[in-house]
Amino acid sequence: MALPFTNDIRTLRFLAGEMTQGDLGDRVGVTRQTIAAIEQGKYSPSLEVAFRIAHVFGKPLEEVFRWEGD
């Protein structure tokens, strides 16, 4: 089942000097595998992790994650 939101994490990592999933994971306190699952829409991050990811890229939450549900 697909999550009701999408994200631009992969694009933001690329624009941030091709940051790796591991580098982002280290910066927000999760594993590389967790970042990969979030990017692929297989895992819903906690609110804290979502805000931490947005903070790393200097973006508001809604520019990183977008609600696609009803």
PDB file of N, CA, C and O in Angstrom:
ATOM      1  N   MET A   1       0.844  -1.191   0.000  1.00  0.00           N
ATOM      2  CA  MET A   1       0.000   0.000   0.000  1.00  0.00           C
ATOM      3  C   MET A   1       0.888   1.253   0.000  1.00  0.00           C
ATOM      4  O   MET A   1       1.802   1.383   0.814  1.00  0.00           O
ATOM      5  N   ALA A   2       0.602   2.146  -0.910  1.00  0.00           N
ATOM      6  CA  ALA A   2       1.383   3.384  -1.027  1.00  0.00           C
ATOM      7  C   ALA A   2       0.997   4.351   0.087  1.00  0.00           C
ATOM      8  O   ALA A   2      -0.152   4.404   0.524  1.00  0.00           O
ATOM      9  N   LEU A   3       1.987   5.108   0.528  1.00  0.00           N
ATOM     10  CA  LEU A   3       1.729   6.131   1.537  1.00  0.00           C
ATOM     11  C   LEU A   3       0.984   7.298   0.900  1.00  0.00           C
ATOM     12  O   LEU A   3       1.110   7.516  -0.305  1.00  0.00           O
ATOM     13  N   PRO A   4       0.205   8.059   1.687  1.00  0.00           N
ATOM     14  CA  PRO A   4      -0.581   9.166   1.127  1.00  0.00           C
ATOM     15  C   PRO A   4       0.215  10.447   0.910  1.00  0.00           C
ATOM     16  O   PRO A   4      -0.370  11.523   0.784  1.00  0.00           O
ATOM     17  N   PHE A   5       1.541  10.346   0.865  1.00  0.00           N
ATOM     18  CA  PHE A   5       2.347  11.531   0.573  1.00  0.00           C
ATOM     19  C   PHE A   5       3.575  11.141  -0.225  1.00  0.00           C
ATOM     20  O   PHE A   5       3.984   9.980  -0.235  1.00  0.00           O
ATOM     21  N   THR A   6       4.157  12.124  -0.895  1.00  0.00           N
ATOM     22  CA  THR A   6       5.382  11.927  -1.664  1.00  0.00           C
ATOM     23  C   THR A   6       6.456  12.840  -1.085  1.00  0.00           C
ATOM     24  O   THR A   6       6.180  13.684  -0.233  1.00  0.00           O
ATOM     25  N   ASN A   7       7.688  12.656  -1.564  1.00  0.00           N
ATOM     26  CA  ASN A   7       8.761  13.499  -1.070  1.00  0.00           C
ATOM     27  C   ASN A   7       9.767  13.790  -2.177  1.00  0.00           C
ATOM     28  O   ASN A   7       9.815  13.100  -3.195  1.00  0.00           O
ATOM     29  N   ASP A   8      10.561  14.817  -1.955  1.00  0.00           N
ATOM     30  CA  ASP A   8      11.606  15.222  -2.899  1.00  0.00           C
ATOM     31  C   ASP A   8      13.000  15.022  -2.301  1.00  0.00           C
ATOM     32  O   ASP A   8      13.936  15.740  -2.655  1.00  0.00           O
ATOM     33  N   ILE A   9      13.139  14.065  -1.410  1.00  0.00           N
ATOM     34  CA  ILE A   9      14.417  13.873  -0.728  1.00  0.00           C
ATOM     35  C   ILE A   9      15.536  13.537  -1.712  1.00  0.00           C
ATOM     36  O   ILE A   9      16.632  14.088  -1.611  1.00  0.00           O
ATOM     37  N   ARG A  10      15.275  12.656  -2.644  1.00  0.00           N
ATOM     38  CA  ARG A  10      16.326  12.280  -3.594  1.00  0.00           C
ATOM     39  C   ARG A  10      16.818  13.492  -4.385  1.00  0.00           C
ATOM     40  O   ARG A  10      18.024  13.689  -4.537  1.00  0.00           O
ATOM     41  N   THR A  11      15.893  14.294  -4.882  1.00  0.00           N
ATOM     42  CA  THR A  11      16.257  15.499  -5.631  1.00  0.00           C
ATOM     43  C   THR A  11      17.035  16.471  -4.745  1.00  0.00           C
ATOM     44  O   THR A  11      18.041  17.036  -5.174  1.00  0.00           O
ATOM     45  N   LEU A  12      16.576  16.662  -3.523  1.00  0.00           N
ATOM     46  CA  LEU A  12      17.254  17.577  -2.605  1.00  0.00           C
ATOM     47  C   LEU A  12      18.661  17.080  -2.269  1.00  0.00           C
ATOM     48  O   LEU A  12      19.586  17.881  -2.136  1.00  0.00           O
ATOM     49  N   ARG A  13      18.825  15.775  -2.132  1.00  0.00           N
ATOM     50  CA  ARG A  13      20.168  15.228  -1.880  1.00  0.00           C
ATOM     51  C   ARG A  13      21.087  15.515  -3.061  1.00  0.00           C
ATOM     52  O   ARG A  13      22.247  15.882  -2.875  1.00  0.00           O
ATOM     53  N   PHE A  14      20.570  15.347  -4.275  1.00  0.00           N
ATOM     54  CA  PHE A  14      21.354  15.615  -5.474  1.00  0.00           C
ATOM     55  C   PHE A  14      21.770  17.088  -5.532  1.00  0.00           C
ATOM     56  O   PHE A  14      22.922  17.411  -5.823  1.00  0.00           O
ATOM     57  N   LEU A  15      20.817  17.964  -5.251  1.00  0.00           N
ATOM     58  CA  LEU A  15      21.091  19.403  -5.292  1.00  0.00           C
ATOM     59  C   LEU A  15      22.030  19.849  -4.169  1.00  0.00           C
ATOM     60  O   LEU A  15      22.634  20.919  -4.246  1.00  0.00           O
ATOM     61  N   ALA A  16      22.146  19.029  -3.134  1.00  0.00           N
ATOM     62  CA  ALA A  16      23.037  19.337  -2.005  1.00  0.00           C
ATOM     63  C   ALA A  16      24.398  18.670  -2.212  1.00  0.00           C
ATOM     64  O   ALA A  16      24.994  18.149  -1.269  1.00  0.00           O
ATOM     65  N   GLY A  17      24.872  18.692  -3.429  1.00  0.00           N
ATOM     66  CA  GLY A  17      26.195  18.134  -3.708  1.00  0.00           C
ATOM     67  C   GLY A  17      26.216  16.626  -3.745  1.00  0.00           C
ATOM     68  O   GLY A  17      27.213  16.003  -3.381  1.00  0.00           O
ATOM     69  N   GLU A  18      25.110  16.031  -4.186  1.00  0.00           N
ATOM     70  CA  GLU A  18      24.992  14.575  -4.274  1.00  0.00           C
ATOM     71  C   GLU A  18      25.234  13.898  -2.928  1.00  0.00           C
ATOM     72  O   GLU A  18      25.958  12.908  -2.825  1.00  0.00           O
ATOM     73  N   MET A  19      24.604  14.463  -1.904  1.00  0.00           N
ATOM     74  CA  MET A  19      24.652  13.888  -0.556  1.00  0.00           C
ATOM     75  C   MET A  19      24.174  12.436  -0.612  1.00  0.00           C
ATOM     76  O   MET A  19      23.187  12.136  -1.283  1.00  0.00           O
ATOM     77  N   THR A  20      24.855  11.549   0.077  1.00  0.00           N
ATOM     78  CA  THR A  20      24.434  10.149   0.083  1.00  0.00           C
ATOM     79  C   THR A  20      23.305   9.936   1.087  1.00  0.00           C
ATOM     80  O   THR A  20      23.068  10.759   1.971  1.00  0.00           O
ATOM     81  N   GLN A  21      22.623   8.816   0.926  1.00  0.00           N
ATOM     82  CA  GLN A  21      21.591   8.455   1.892  1.00  0.00           C
ATOM     83  C   GLN A  21      22.212   8.271   3.270  1.00  0.00           C
ATOM     84  O   GLN A  21      21.611   8.639   4.279  1.00  0.00           O
ATOM     85  N   GLY A  22      23.406   7.706   3.315  1.00  0.00           N
ATOM     86  CA  GLY A  22      24.102   7.522   4.586  1.00  0.00           C
ATOM     87  C   GLY A  22      24.436   8.836   5.257  1.00  0.00           C
ATOM     88  O   GLY A  22      24.280   8.977   6.470  1.00  0.00           O
ATOM     89  N   ASP A  23      24.898   9.805   4.467  1.00  0.00           N
ATOM     90  CA  ASP A  23      25.217  11.128   5.022  1.00  0.00           C
ATOM     91  C   ASP A  23      23.969  11.778   5.613  1.00  0.00           C
ATOM     92  O   ASP A  23      24.010  12.326   6.714  1.00  0.00           O
ATOM     93  N   LEU A  24      22.859  11.715   4.874  1.00  0.00           N
ATOM     94  CA  LEU A  24      21.614  12.301   5.379  1.00  0.00           C
ATOM     95  C   LEU A  24      21.154  11.572   6.631  1.00  0.00           C
ATOM     96  O   LEU A  24      20.744  12.199   7.608  1.00  0.00           O
ATOM     97  N   GLY A  25      21.223  10.246   6.600  1.00  0.00           N
ATOM     98  CA  GLY A  25      20.843   9.465   7.772  1.00  0.00           C
ATOM     99  C   GLY A  25      21.648   9.852   9.000  1.00  0.00           C
ATOM    100  O   GLY A  25      21.099  10.006  10.091  1.00  0.00           O
ATOM    101  N   ASP A  26      22.963  10.010   8.815  1.00  0.00           N
ATOM    102  CA  ASP A  26      23.821  10.416   9.938  1.00  0.00           C
ATOM    103  C   ASP A  26      23.409  11.776  10.488  1.00  0.00           C
ATOM    104  O   ASP A  26      23.436  11.994  11.699  1.00  0.00           O
ATOM    105  N   ARG A  27      23.032  12.680   9.609  1.00  0.00           N
ATOM    106  CA  ARG A  27      22.680  14.041  10.030  1.00  0.00           C
ATOM    107  C   ARG A  27      21.344  14.111  10.757  1.00  0.00           C
ATOM    108  O   ARG A  27      21.126  15.003  11.578  1.00  0.00           O
ATOM    109  N   VAL A  28      20.448  13.169  10.456  1.00  0.00           N
ATOM    110  CA  VAL A  28      19.128  13.207  11.110  1.00  0.00           C
ATOM    111  C   VAL A  28      18.949  12.111  12.157  1.00  0.00           C
ATOM    112  O   VAL A  28      17.930  12.072  12.848  1.00  0.00           O
ATOM    113  N   GLY A  29      19.937  11.219  12.277  1.00  0.00           N
ATOM    114  CA  GLY A  29      19.880  10.209  13.331  1.00  0.00           C
ATOM    115  C   GLY A  29      19.168   8.921  12.986  1.00  0.00           C
ATOM    116  O   GLY A  29      18.636   8.251  13.871  1.00  0.00           O
ATOM    117  N   VAL A  30      19.150   8.558  11.693  1.00  0.00           N
ATOM    118  CA  VAL A  30      18.563   7.289  11.271  1.00  0.00           C
ATOM    119  C   VAL A  30      19.555   6.577  10.340  1.00  0.00           C
ATOM    120  O   VAL A  30      20.583   7.145   9.971  1.00  0.00           O
ATOM    121  N   THR A  31      19.245   5.353   9.972  1.00  0.00           N
ATOM    122  CA  THR A  31      20.143   4.594   9.104  1.00  0.00           C
ATOM    123  C   THR A  31      19.948   4.957   7.632  1.00  0.00           C
ATOM    124  O   THR A  31      18.945   5.562   7.252  1.00  0.00           O
ATOM    125  N   ARG A  32      20.921   4.578   6.823  1.00  0.00           N
ATOM    126  CA  ARG A  32      20.818   4.749   5.376  1.00  0.00           C
ATOM    127  C   ARG A  32      19.593   4.007   4.850  1.00  0.00           C
ATOM    128  O   ARG A  32      18.894   4.495   3.962  1.00  0.00           O
ATOM    129  N   GLN A  33      19.340   2.828   5.403  1.00  0.00           N
ATOM    130  CA  GLN A  33      18.193   2.027   4.958  1.00  0.00           C
ATOM    131  C   GLN A  33      16.868   2.738   5.239  1.00  0.00           C
ATOM    132  O   GLN A  33      15.924   2.635   4.455  1.00  0.00           O
ATOM    133  N   THR A  34      16.804   3.452   6.349  1.00  0.00           N
ATOM    134  CA  THR A  34      15.590   4.200   6.674  1.00  0.00           C
ATOM    135  C   THR A  34      15.381   5.330   5.671  1.00  0.00           C
ATOM    136  O   THR A  34      14.261   5.550   5.210  1.00  0.00           O
ATOM    137  N   ILE A  35      16.448   6.046   5.332  1.00  0.00           N
ATOM    138  CA  ILE A  35      16.334   7.113   4.332  1.00  0.00           C
ATOM    139  C   ILE A  35      15.887   6.527   2.997  1.00  0.00           C
ATOM    140  O   ILE A  35      15.026   7.098   2.327  1.00  0.00           O
ATOM    141  N   ALA A  36      16.463   5.397   2.606  1.00  0.00           N
ATOM    142  CA  ALA A  36      16.080   4.753   1.336  1.00  0.00           C
ATOM    143  C   ALA A  36      14.591   4.394   1.347  1.00  0.00           C
ATOM    144  O   ALA A  36      13.892   4.630   0.362  1.00  0.00           O
ATOM    145  N   ALA A  37      14.108   3.831   2.444  1.00  0.00           N
ATOM    146  CA  ALA A  37      12.698   3.447   2.542  1.00  0.00           C
ATOM    147  C   ALA A  37      11.785   4.662   2.512  1.00  0.00           C
ATOM    148  O   ALA A  37      10.721   4.615   1.895  1.00  0.00           O
ATOM    149  N   ILE A  38      12.182   5.755   3.169  1.00  0.00           N
ATOM    150  CA  ILE A  38      11.384   6.986   3.139  1.00  0.00           C
ATOM    151  C   ILE A  38      11.328   7.523   1.708  1.00  0.00           C
ATOM    152  O   ILE A  38      10.256   7.878   1.219  1.00  0.00           O
ATOM    153  N   GLU A  39      12.480   7.581   1.040  1.00  0.00           N
ATOM    154  CA  GLU A  39      12.530   8.081  -0.343  1.00  0.00           C
ATOM    155  C   GLU A  39      11.624   7.282  -1.265  1.00  0.00           C
ATOM    156  O   GLU A  39      10.966   7.846  -2.139  1.00  0.00           O
ATOM    157  N   GLN A  40      11.591   5.978  -1.071  1.00  0.00           N
ATOM    158  CA  GLN A  40      10.817   5.095  -1.942  1.00  0.00           C
ATOM    159  C   GLN A  40       9.344   5.015  -1.567  1.00  0.00           C
ATOM    160  O   GLN A  40       8.566   4.325  -2.226  1.00  0.00           O
ATOM    161  N   GLY A  41       8.962   5.724  -0.502  1.00  0.00           N
ATOM    162  CA  GLY A  41       7.566   5.706  -0.082  1.00  0.00           C
ATOM    163  C   GLY A  41       7.159   4.419   0.597  1.00  0.00           C
ATOM    164  O   GLY A  41       5.972   4.098   0.652  1.00  0.00           O
ATOM    165  N   LYS A  42       8.130   3.666   1.122  1.00  0.00           N
ATOM    166  CA  LYS A  42       7.848   2.408   1.798  1.00  0.00           C
ATOM    167  C   LYS A  42       7.768   2.568   3.313  1.00  0.00           C
ATOM    168  O   LYS A  42       7.370   1.643   4.021  1.00  0.00           O
ATOM    169  N   TYR A  43       8.145   3.736   3.803  1.00  0.00           N
ATOM    170  CA  TYR A  43       8.183   3.972   5.239  1.00  0.00           C
ATOM    171  C   TYR A  43       7.794   5.413   5.512  1.00  0.00           C
ATOM    172  O   TYR A  43       8.254   6.334   4.837  1.00  0.00           O
ATOM    173  N   SER A  44       6.944   5.595   6.508  1.00  0.00           N
ATOM    174  CA  SER A  44       6.513   6.923   6.908  1.00  0.00           C
ATOM    175  C   SER A  44       7.393   7.403   8.061  1.00  0.00           C
ATOM    176  O   SER A  44       7.405   6.774   9.119  1.00  0.00           O
ATOM    177  N   PRO A  45       8.128   8.503   7.882  1.00  0.00           N
ATOM    178  CA  PRO A  45       8.998   8.964   8.964  1.00  0.00           C
ATOM    179  C   PRO A  45       8.189   9.548  10.121  1.00  0.00           C
ATOM    180  O   PRO A  45       7.055   9.994   9.948  1.00  0.00           O
ATOM    181  N   SER A  46       8.793   9.532  11.283  1.00  0.00           N
ATOM    182  CA  SER A  46       8.158  10.222  12.417  1.00  0.00           C
ATOM    183  C   SER A  46       8.144  11.711  12.097  1.00  0.00           C
ATOM    184  O   SER A  46       8.880  12.174  11.225  1.00  0.00           O
ATOM    185  N   LEU A  47       7.323  12.440  12.791  1.00  0.00           N
ATOM    186  CA  LEU A  47       7.256  13.884  12.592  1.00  0.00           C
ATOM    187  C   LEU A  47       8.615  14.516  12.876  1.00  0.00           C
ATOM    188  O   LEU A  47       9.050  15.412  12.153  1.00  0.00           O
ATOM    189  N   GLU A  48       9.284  14.049  13.927  1.00  0.00           N
ATOM    190  CA  GLU A  48      10.600  14.583  14.266  1.00  0.00           C
ATOM    191  C   GLU A  48      11.605  14.354  13.139  1.00  0.00           C
ATOM    192  O   GLU A  48      12.341  15.269  12.771  1.00  0.00           O
ATOM    193  N   VAL A  49      11.642  13.148  12.593  1.00  0.00           N
ATOM    194  CA  VAL A  49      12.583  12.854  11.504  1.00  0.00           C
ATOM    195  C   VAL A  49      12.244  13.678  10.265  1.00  0.00           C
ATOM    196  O   VAL A  49      13.142  14.174   9.586  1.00  0.00           O
ATOM    197  N   ALA A  50      10.961  13.824   9.970  1.00  0.00           N
ATOM    198  CA  ALA A  50      10.559  14.633   8.817  1.00  0.00           C
ATOM    199  C   ALA A  50      11.051  16.073   8.972  1.00  0.00           C
ATOM    200  O   ALA A  50      11.582  16.652   8.024  1.00  0.00           O
ATOM    201  N   PHE A  51      10.877  16.650  10.158  1.00  0.00           N
ATOM    202  CA  PHE A  51      11.357  18.012  10.393  1.00  0.00           C
ATOM    203  C   PHE A  51      12.881  18.092  10.326  1.00  0.00           C
ATOM    204  O   PHE A  51      13.431  19.068   9.816  1.00  0.00           O
ATOM    205  N   ARG A  52      13.558  17.073  10.838  1.00  0.00           N
ATOM    206  CA  ARG A  52      15.020  17.061  10.780  1.00  0.00           C
ATOM    207  C   ARG A  52      15.512  17.018   9.333  1.00  0.00           C
ATOM    208  O   ARG A  52      16.465  17.711   8.977  1.00  0.00           O
ATOM    209  N   ILE A  53      14.861  16.206   8.505  1.00  0.00           N
ATOM    210  CA  ILE A  53      15.235  16.123   7.087  1.00  0.00           C
ATOM    211  C   ILE A  53      15.046  17.489   6.432  1.00  0.00           C
ATOM    212  O   ILE A  53      15.938  17.971   5.734  1.00  0.00           O
ATOM    213  N   ALA A  54      13.900  18.111   6.651  1.00  0.00           N
ATOM    214  CA  ALA A  54      13.640  19.430   6.069  1.00  0.00           C
ATOM    215  C   ALA A  54      14.685  20.437   6.539  1.00  0.00           C
ATOM    216  O   ALA A  54      15.158  21.259   5.753  1.00  0.00           O
ATOM    217  N   HIS A  55      15.045  20.373   7.818  1.00  0.00           N
ATOM    218  CA  HIS A  55      16.034  21.302   8.377  1.00  0.00           C
ATOM    219  C   HIS A  55      17.397  21.140   7.707  1.00  0.00           C
ATOM    220  O   HIS A  55      18.072  22.134   7.438  1.00  0.00           O
ATOM    221  N   VAL A  56      17.806  19.910   7.437  1.00  0.00           N
ATOM    222  CA  VAL A  56      19.098  19.667   6.777  1.00  0.00           C
ATOM    223  C   VAL A  56      19.158  20.415   5.447  1.00  0.00           C
ATOM    224  O   VAL A  56      20.197  20.970   5.087  1.00  0.00           O
ATOM    225  N   PHE A  57      18.051  20.429   4.725  1.00  0.00           N
ATOM    226  CA  PHE A  57      18.023  21.076   3.410  1.00  0.00           C
ATOM    227  C   PHE A  57      17.615  22.542   3.467  1.00  0.00           C
ATOM    228  O   PHE A  57      17.578  23.212   2.435  1.00  0.00           O
ATOM    229  N   GLY A  58      17.311  23.043   4.650  1.00  0.00           N
ATOM    230  CA  GLY A  58      16.913  24.436   4.790  1.00  0.00           C
ATOM    231  C   GLY A  58      15.586  24.739   4.119  1.00  0.00           C
ATOM    232  O   GLY A  58      15.374  25.830   3.591  1.00  0.00           O
ATOM    233  N   LYS A  59      14.694  23.754   4.148  1.00  0.00           N
ATOM    234  CA  LYS A  59      13.385  23.893   3.495  1.00  0.00           C
ATOM    235  C   LYS A  59      12.272  23.725   4.518  1.00  0.00           C
ATOM    236  O   LYS A  59      12.450  23.029   5.518  1.00  0.00           O
ATOM    237  N   PRO A  60      11.124  24.357   4.278  1.00  0.00           N
ATOM    238  CA  PRO A  60       9.972  24.070   5.131  1.00  0.00           C
ATOM    239  C   PRO A  60       9.483  22.648   4.840  1.00  0.00           C
ATOM    240  O   PRO A  60       9.692  22.130   3.743  1.00  0.00           O
ATOM    241  N   LEU A  61       8.845  22.033   5.803  1.00  0.00           N
ATOM    242  CA  LEU A  61       8.385  20.655   5.686  1.00  0.00           C
ATOM    243  C   LEU A  61       7.588  20.406   4.401  1.00  0.00           C
ATOM    244  O   LEU A  61       7.758  19.379   3.744  1.00  0.00           O
ATOM    245  N   GLU A  62       6.720  21.358   4.054  1.00  0.00           N
ATOM    246  CA  GLU A  62       5.851  21.156   2.883  1.00  0.00           C
ATOM    247  C   GLU A  62       6.594  21.232   1.551  1.00  0.00           C
ATOM    248  O   GLU A  62       6.018  20.905   0.514  1.00  0.00           O
ATOM    249  N   GLU A  63       7.849  21.652   1.556  1.00  0.00           N
ATOM    250  CA  GLU A  63       8.641  21.626   0.331  1.00  0.00           C
ATOM    251  C   GLU A  63       9.431  20.324   0.196  1.00  0.00           C
ATOM    252  O   GLU A  63      10.029  20.058  -0.846  1.00  0.00           O
ATOM    253  N   VAL A  64       9.428  19.530   1.241  1.00  0.00           N
ATOM    254  CA  VAL A  64      10.104  18.229   1.203  1.00  0.00           C
ATOM    255  C   VAL A  64       9.067  17.108   1.066  1.00  0.00           C
ATOM    256  O   VAL A  64       9.260  16.169   0.294  1.00  0.00           O
ATOM    257  N   PHE A  65       7.971  17.215   1.817  1.00  0.00           N
ATOM    258  CA  PHE A  65       6.912  16.203   1.804  1.00  0.00           C
ATOM    259  C   PHE A  65       5.612  16.851   1.330  1.00  0.00           C
ATOM    260  O   PHE A  65       5.279  17.966   1.731  1.00  0.00           O
ATOM    261  N   ARG A  66       4.880  16.133   0.466  1.00  0.00           N
ATOM    262  CA  ARG A  66       3.600  16.618  -0.039  1.00  0.00           C
ATOM    263  C   ARG A  66       2.526  15.586   0.174  1.00  0.00           C
ATOM    264  O   ARG A  66       2.700  14.416  -0.168  1.00  0.00           O
ATOM    265  N   TRP A  67       1.406  16.016   0.743  1.00  0.00           N
ATOM    266  CA  TRP A  67       0.260  15.148   0.979  1.00  0.00           C
ATOM    267  C   TRP A  67      -0.431  14.867  -0.351  1.00  0.00           C
ATOM    268  O   TRP A  67      -0.744  15.790  -1.103  1.00  0.00           O
ATOM    269  N   GLU A  68      -0.667  13.587  -0.636  1.00  0.00           N
ATOM    270  CA  GLU A  68      -1.333  13.196  -1.881  1.00  0.00           C
ATOM    271  C   GLU A  68      -2.647  12.464  -1.591  1.00  0.00           C
ATOM    272  O   GLU A  68      -3.318  11.997  -2.512  1.00  0.00           O
ATOM    273  N   GLY A  69      -3.007  12.367  -0.324  1.00  0.00           N
ATOM    274  CA  GLY A  69      -4.214  11.635   0.064  1.00  0.00           C
ATOM    275  C   GLY A  69      -5.478  12.430  -0.211  1.00  0.00           C
ATOM    276  O   GLY A  69      -5.442  13.551  -0.719  1.00  0.00           O
ATOM    277  N   ASP A  70      -6.584  11.816   0.137  1.00  0.00           N
ATOM    278  CA  ASP A  70      -7.897  12.459  -0.069  1.00  0.00           C
ATOM    279  C   ASP A  70      -8.131  13.591   0.882  1.00  0.00           C
ATOM    280  O   ASP A  70      -9.183  14.229   0.835  1.00  0.00           O
TER     281      ASP A  70
END
